Amino acid sequence: MIVLTRLNNNPLVVNSDLIKLIEYAPDTVLTLVSGEKIVVRESGEEILARIVAFRQRVLSGLDIKSLSLPASGRDVTAETQPPPEERSRT
């Protein structure tokens, strides 16, 4: 989610995964996958920078090695490993 500003200076939060197009006409117009259009104050470059920063924050929070299933105590990463007999062949 990224925070943008409507032309009337009201902030809005947009799910960046739903942005289909960013147009420069002369204002910046976002077209969402639903077809809805939103006019915002930010430039296309600024919107792209915010999307990249948001995704970097999301991905940096992932630690695959620390994933586990609390109810069973099983380690999820072990389930992604090939069985021991297949590991010895590689």
C-alpha positions, 0 to 999 in steps of 0.5 A, spaced: 500 500 500 502 506 498 500 513 500 498 518 494 495 525 494 488 527 490 488 534 487 484 536 492 490 535 497 486 529 500 491 523 502 489 516 499 492 509 500 492 505 494 493 498 493 499 498 488 498 491 486 491 494 483 495 499 479 494 497 471 497 504 468 500 510 470 498 516 465 501 523 464 495 527 461 497 532 464 496 530 471 498 523 473 492 518 472 492 511 475 488 506 472 486 500 476 485 493 474 477 494 475 477 500 470 477 506 476 481 512 474 484 516 480 488 523 479 493 524 483 498 530 485 505 525 485 509 524 478 509 517 475 516 517 477 515 518 484 509 513 484 514 508 481 519 509 487 514 508 492 511 502 489 519 499 489 520 502 496 514 498 499 515 492 495 522 492 498 520 493 505 515 487 504 520 482 502 526 485 507 521 482 512 521 475 510 525 470 513 524 463 510 528 460 515 524 462 521 518 460 518 515 454 522 508 451 524 506 453 531 501 448 532 505 442 530 512 444 531 514 442 524 519 446 520 516 449 513 523 449 510 524 442 511 518 440 507 521 444 501 527 440 501 527 433 497 527 427 501 534 424 504 534 419 498 534 424 493 538 429 496 544 424 496 543 423 489 545 431 488 
